[in-house]
Amino acid sequence: MVFFEADVAFVLIGLVAGVLAGMLPGVGMAVLMITVYPILYLYEPIQAIQFYLSAILVSQFMGSVVATYFAVPGESSSIPAVVEGHKLAREGKATQAIFIAAGGSFIGGIIAFIGLYLLGMYLMDVFRIFTTVFNVIIISLVFVLIFATPATNMWERILFPVIGGGLSLIGMTPWDSNTSWAFGIEALEPGVPDMAILLGLYTLPLLWHLNNTPIHERLAVQDFDIRQIVVRFRHFILSIFYGIYGFIVGFMPGIGLGIVSNTAYALQKRIDAKMKLGTPGENQLLAAETANNSGAFAIMLPLLIFGIPTTTSQAVLYNLLIDQNYDFGPLSFDAAVITGILTVVLFTTFVGFLLAGPLARLLALFFSKSQKHIYIGISILMIVITLYVGYTTIDFWLYFWTIILSCIFGMIFFKYDILKIIYFFIITPFFVENWGRLGFILDIY
């Protein structure tokens, strides 16, 4: 009974931590895990896992609220919420945007719950499906899909994908950890920091633009009003599809949450363009958020079963579990662990959905006081947090110059689709790694 109460306590603490990580612009799960690492180290591995699960699932709900009002992506997976959610908010539809994001996240969590339940019944059969060949086929389709996204000029069609892919390959080569493309610069060995790239290339230019927008063009802040919510059957069908999509893609070893969210967004964007569906912004926001929350849990499975961390926050958790002598693999991922995780997923999904509205109301009240000062404050806060992460993890000056140079580029090309660079920065390493692994297998045979 004591162990059960400790688990419940860690789930509740994870909920509070996840709310803070999602609500505080620029914090995110990576900063949260770095902060609580010394504390979690003192407890059992299963407690750390349950803390992480509850925190990351509820942070997806809260991050959407922040992205809608402040246009600030906590991580690369939040980019679609910034683009479409904030656009809806500027059109006076903040309540609808938050409801769509929360509703999509809720259904994504329920599908993750069902997916884990079924996975527990056919675990070994599922393992046999996710071979290198299967991964190569899926990731190649995703890669082509993003590359084929409509573009209006040569920068967006060719050069931005090349820039994003090239930046992602700096550092250790994905297929061979013994070689690197770091140009003799030791600080570049781990690669270009994604946190700094995201901040400089997209977030800071966007916040600068919003801060300098004339007053009459700024966001007319709405309180969260449930009477303004419009429920559409089409959205329910889309959320089921993208919940399944997020779980399947997220379960593939090596896939990160940014890939899950952004590919779902790109796919729905293309579907809307081809089929001329109504409310395209709402459709695309729903697709990204549903896949995001379903994938947020699914990407935990490669870590727990195969020992493969796919995000910065997972890498921190991985190191923590290694220090605690946790044995990664199917033998540790038994019925007791699955049952405990199922409870966390179901409980956190319901709580996140219920909290989204009230916390959105609180943020709306806060945001309405002074938009201009908030944009400046958020910019300073995110720069400080990012530089602190660089100072404590890799290299302060690498993070500093990455922010400066990418910000200059982002300011110059602000009116272009900069997201193309971010998409290919996220997905290229996994694409190259799987093709390299496939080539190695073919050489053997």
C-alpha positions, -999 to +999 in steps of 0.1 A: +000+000+000+029+024+007+043+018-027+009+024-043+005+057-024+040+068-035+031+061-071-001+082-068+020+110-052+045+110-081+017+111-106+001+141-089+035+158-086+041+151-123+008+167-131+018+199-113+052+199-129+037+193-163+013+222-159+043+245-151+064+231-179+036+236-204+024+270-191+058+287-187+070+298-222+104+283-231+106+258-203+093+225-217+101+189-206+138+191-212+144+219-187+119+203-163+138+169-163+172+186-159+158+205-129+142+175-111+170+150-120+187+152-086+154+146-068+141+117-090+175+100-086+166+093-050+135+073-059+126+041-077+127+039-116+090+032-119+083+063-099+105+084-122+087+069-152+053+077-139+063+112-130+077+117-165+045+103-182+021+124-162+042+155-167+047+151-205+010+142-212-004+172-193+023+195-206+009+189-241-024+203-231-009+233-214+016+240-241-012+244-267-028+271-245+005+290-243+011+286-281-024+299-289-021+330-268+016+338-269+027+322-302+055+305-283+065+269-291+079+251-260+094+225-283+095+216-320+063+196-317+045+228-307+051+246-340+017+237-356-001+250-325+018+283-328+010+286-366-026+276-366-037+281-330-024+316-327-038+324-362-072+313-349-068+334-318-060+365-339-093+358-357-111+359-324-114+321-321-091+315-292-117+294-274-123+272-304-085+268-309-080+257-273-110+234-274-097+217-306-062+213-291-075+200-258-101+178-275-076+164-299-051+158-271-079+140-251-088+116-279-051+111-286-046+101-250-075+077-251-062+061-283-028+058-266-045+040-237-062+016-261-030+011-281-010+002-250-037-022-239-036-040-272+002-038-273+003-056-240-017-085-255+004-089-287+038-074-276+061-098-293+041-099-325+043-061-327+081-062-322+084-083-354+067-057-375+090-028-367+120-039-387+146-016-403+129-021-438+095-011-423+110+020-407+127+029-440+095+027-459+075+048-434+101+075-429+107+077-467+070+083-473+070+110-446+101+126-460+086+128-495+054+141-481+070+170-464+092+177-494+061+178-516+043+204-494+033+232-517+058+260-520+056+294-537+093+300-545+127+283-549+138+292-514+109+272-499+109+244-524+147+236-526+170+257-505+152+256-472+150+218-471+187+216-480+196+241-453+175+223-427+188+188-437+224+201-438+223+217-404+208+185-389+238+164-401+264+186-385+280+166-357+281+129-353+270+112-385+237+093-379+250+060-392+285+060-375+292+075-341+330+072-348+329+099-375+316+134-375+310+165-397+320+191-371+346+209-392+372+204-365+351+224-339+348+203-308+316+221-296+298+210-328+305+173-321+270+168-305+254+187-334+236+220-338+214+224-307+177+222-317+165+243-288+187+272-299+178+268-336+141+268-328+144+299-307+165+319-331+151+308-364+114+310-357+104+321-322+124+353-317+116+367-352+079+359-346+078+376-312+097+406-326+071+409-354+042+406-330+057+431-306+060+456-335+025+450-349+003+481-347-020+481-318-052+479-339-038+447-355-028+429-324-046+399-309-080+408-294-078+387-263-108+365-256-118+350-223-124+312-226-161+310-232-176+275-236-206+290-255-183+298-284-173+262-290-184+246-322-183+208-324-179+192-358-183+156-367-154+159-392-131+168-364-140+137-344-132+114-374-099+133-380-089+130-344-094+092-344-073+089-375-044+111-363-046+095-328-038+061-345-013+078-367+005+094-338+007+061-318+020+040-347+046+065-359+056+074-323+062+038-315+088+034-343+123+034-326+141+067-332+111+088-340+108+120-320+077+139-310+086+167-334+084+143-363+050+129-352+034+163-348+049+181-378+042+152-402+006+150-391+003+187-397+019+185-431-003+155-441-035+173-431-023+205-448-019+186-480-053+168-476-071+202-470-054+216-502-065+186-523-100+180-509-109+216-502-122+207-467-138+234-446-120+251-416-085+240-428-068+258-399-088+239-373-083+206-392-045+211-392-044+221-355-065+191-346-043+167-366-011+180-350-024+181-314-041+146-316-010+130-331+012+149-306-005+136-275-009+101-287+027+101-299+039+117-266+031+084-249+040+061-278+076+075-281+081+064-245+078+027-256+110+026-276+128+040-246+113+016-221+115-015-243+145-009-265+164+017-245+163+043-273+157+079-261+143+101-289+141+135-273+162+157-250+139+151-220+140+113-227+178+114-229+178+129-193+153+102-182+174+075-199+205+086-180+185+087-148+172+051-153+207+039-162+220+053-130+193+035-112+202+002-129+169-001-148+169-030-172+155-019-205+138-046-225+106-067-229+113-085-196+111-053-176+081-041-196+058-066-179+020-067-171+025-048-138+044-020-155+018-018-183-011-017-158+005+011-139+012+031-171-024+026-183-037+041-151-014+071-155-023+077-192-061+075-185-060+097-154-037+123-169-057+126-201-089+134-182-072+159-159-055+177-188-087+180-207-105+194-176-077+219-168-073+233-203-103+256-201-098+271-166-061+277-172-068+293-206-091+317-188-063+326-164-039+331-192-063+352-211-067+375-181-029+377-177-023+383-214-050+411-217-031+433-193+000+441-215+007+422-247+037+443-256+055+438-223+047+401-223+063+395-257+095+413-245+095+394-212+089+360-230+118+367-254+142+375-226+131+345-205+135+321-234+169+334-243+181+331-206+167+296-203+182+284-236+216+299-228+215+283-193+208+249-208+237+254-232+260+264-203+250+234-182+249+208-209+271+214-240+286+248-247+274+283-239+290+300-269+276+273-293+241+281-281+248+319-281+261+320-317+234+296-329+207+319-315+223+350-330+230+336-365+197+318-369+178+348-356+194+370-382+185+345-409+149+342-395+145+380-395+156+383-431+134+355-443+105+361-419+079+363-447+090+330-461+080+295-449+108+291-424+091+260-410+105+241-440+139+244-425+127+232-391+108+203-406+139+190-424+162+197-394+140+174-373+134+146-398+166+143-418+188+125-392+163+097-387+158+094-425+196+091-431+202+068-401+176+043-413+188+043-449+224+038-436+213+009-414+194-007-443+225-003-465+246-020-438+221-049-436+221-053-475+259-054-474+259-083-450+237-103-472 
